[in-house]
Amino acid sequence: MAEPRIQYAKTSDGVSIAYYTMGEGPALLSYAPLGGHSNLRLEWQYPELRQWFERLAENHTLVRLDGRGWGLSQRVGFEFSVEGYLLDQEAVMERAGLERHAIFALAGTVSYAIAYAARNPDQVSHLILWEPFQLGTPYDEQERTLQDLLEKDWVLYTEAMAHNTLGWSQGQAAHGWARFIRESITAETWRAAQPVIRSLDISGLIGSVQAPTLLLSRAASKLHDETQLREFAAALPDARVVLLDGREPAPFLGDVDAVLAAIDEFVGGAPARPTAVRSSSSGGLVTILFTDLTSSTALTQRLGDAKAQELVRAHNAIVREALAAQGGTEIKHTGDGIMASFPTASGALECAVSIQRNVAQRNEPDLAVHVGLNAGEPVAEESDLFGTSVQLARRICDHASTGQILVSNVVRELSAGKGFLFADIGEVVPKGFEEPVRLYEVRWSNDG
């Protein structure tokens, strides 16, 4: 992958925050991977970090940001505060158009992830916490020694902190991390931030986190603390613990595949190649759903490529969240829409209604979607579906208007008695078909 394009978001208190997005799939905000130390451009130059982010972006819309004071973000002209760090994230997610997202946080950044999830329960779908520990605890002897170094010798302090975290045997890697810190923040800024970083106490917040939470650690890591991990799990309302093999303290080192597999299974990221349609024969009775952004070409011409792509990403996030909730399988992205399959017509209809409701609730005039569904026995080959039933679903979607959900008669009959309301809109002759097809509009509202 090419180096991602850096963009900027303005917080509500006027601070410029650097961020980027890359990949497709459920949105995943990854906090700084090096103990809270962040520099979007420098970290891309480290092979392990670059590969880690590229792998995350295979199944997710990855979001990275430099918090205030760090990296490419504004470094001066504000007072450090816990509130400020939370505003940074809120501004980036709003600017990126990704309201619903998971968070991946490491070590000391875990406290901020929990604080954000408690404050924004409707936005955080999942929490993944790597080797968590809570800020706000008293300094131990080792930490007090490091704090003394911070006041006296910036270079020696960063070297000691990096070696202490990675292990004193990790000479080259620790030197590289120490250099990364010095190039990403000034000593003066880091000293000013320390009291704020240490002040965040999540003991009163952790119990109000609504998002399901995955606690990850490697069993032989020097940072692994079994007692602390279990205490976190007990305090969170919906948590599970997964211990991985190995001793590497960072997720981007060692067996990365095991870490990514645990994340994808938990979040429900779409696999790079769908596994539900592998055979080269009849795939059985399935319901096919197509979505499409209304007037996408005109939107690109009117709004420009960047803004139009933001709408595509917003559409993708909404559709994929609905697919995950209703057991749908994404077959492919069509450029301006998504094709998916479902084992039941009712599940496909629930997904379609959820998509339109979520689009409507965003109240963004330029974001409009139309949906079409058909059911049949398509031919499944590799990771795609083919045949007349698929072609008809595509044409039904093309026939739909903004905000509409149109279905074939077979979908209506398969979902009989499931509580859906249909309006007969008559017969049409879809493009490429000789015989007319009777279509029905699914009645839906924002009331749920």
Stockholm file with secondary structure:
# STOCKHOLM 1.0

chainA/1-448         MAEPRIQYAKTSDGVSIAYYTMGEGPALLSYAPLGGHSNLRLEWQYPELRQWFERLAENHTLVRLDGRGWGLSQRVGFEFSVEGYLLDQEAVMERAGLERHAIFALAGTVSYAIAYAARNPDQVSHLILWEPFQLGTPYDEQERTLQDLLEKDWVLYTEAMAHNTLGWSQGQAAHGWARFIRESITAETWRAAQPVIRSLDISGLIGSVQAPTLLLSRAASKLHDETQLREFAAALPDARVVLLDGREPAPFLGDVDAVLAAIDEFVGGAPARPTAVRSSSSGGLVTILFTDLTSSTALTQRLGDAKAQELVRAHNAIVREALAAQGGTEIKHTGDGIMASFPTASGALECAVSIQRNVAQRNEPDLAVHVGLNAGEPVAEESDLFGTSVQLARRICDHASTGQILVSNVVRELSAGKGFLFADIGEVVPKGFEEPVRLYEVRWSNDG
#=GR chainA/1-448 SS CCCCCCEEEECTTSCEEEEEEESCSSEEEECCTBTTBCCHHHHTTSHHHHHHHHHHHHHSEEEEECCTTSTTSCCSSSCCCHHHHHHHHHHHHHHHTCCSEEEEEEGGGHHHHHHHHHHCTTTEEEEEEESCCCTTCCCCHHHHHHHHHHHHCHHHHHHHHHHHHHCTTCHHHHHHHHHHHHHHSCHHHHHHHHHHHHHCCCTTTGGGCCSCEEEEEETTCTTCCHHHHHHHHHHSSSEEEEEESSCCSSTTSSCHHHHHHHHHHHHTCCCSSCSSCCSSSBCCSEEEEEEEETTHHHHHHHHCHHHHHHHHHHHHHHHHHHHHHHTCEEEEECSSSEEEEESSHHHHHHHHHHHHHHHHHHTCTTCCEEEEEEEECCEEETTEEESHHHHHHHHHHHHCCTTCEEEEHHHHHHTTTSSCEEEEEEEECCTTCSSCEEEEEEECCTTC
#=GC SS_cons         CCCCCCEEEECTTSCEEEEEEESCSSEEEECCTBTTBCCHHHHTTSHHHHHHHHHHHHHSEEEEECCTTSTTSCCSSSCCCHHHHHHHHHHHHHHHTCCSEEEEEEGGGHHHHHHHHHHCTTTEEEEEEESCCCTTCCCCHHHHHHHHHHHHCHHHHHHHHHHHHHCTTCHHHHHHHHHHHHHHSCHHHHHHHHHHHHHCCCTTTGGGCCSCEEEEEETTCTTCCHHHHHHHHHHSSSEEEEEESSCCSSTTSSCHHHHHHHHHHHHTCCCSSCSSCCSSSBCCSEEEEEEEETTHHHHHHHHCHHHHHHHHHHHHHHHHHHHHHHTCEEEEECSSSEEEEESSHHHHHHHHHHHHHHHHHHTCTTCCEEEEEEEECCEEETTEEESHHHHHHHHHHHHCCTTCEEEEHHHHHHTTTSSCEEEEEEEECCTTCSSCEEEEEEECCTTC
//
